[in-house]
Amino acid sequence: MSAVSAAEHACNASSPCVIPGKDGGRYYLAFPKDWNGSTQLKPFVFFHGHGGSGAAKLRNKGLVRSLTSRNYLYIAPDGGRFNFRNRPMLGWAARHEKNPRAGRSDIRFVENVLADVARRFPVDLQQTIVSGFSSGGSMA
């Protein structure tokens, strides 16, 4: 499988990439439409808001298209799962904690995501941009 076809099937909404372990979780990718599989990409990490998900952020076609058309690799991680008002959801702690509410360090998780992406694809981690919506903005 070529790098391009591998990228087309990697970490998408129906098949997320998974980081195993205590500081693990899922993340999703969107690649530039005409990417050749070898040109270095710039990572753009977008953190969803409280109760959102990385997969849902892939459905924001305008945002995804605007970033991937500028040679960004769009990375949409899932926040940790925890209960809020007796309802399970995903969200971000946005800080180091002794007892993280989702049982993981979100900071280490994002570091793990970027390391995993860099192992899989040619990216320039020095050009990483982070952004987010609501509590995802606090995480950024």
Order of alpha helices (4+ residues) and beta strands (2+ residues): alpha-beta-beta-beta-alpha-alpha-beta-beta-beta-alpha-beta-alpha
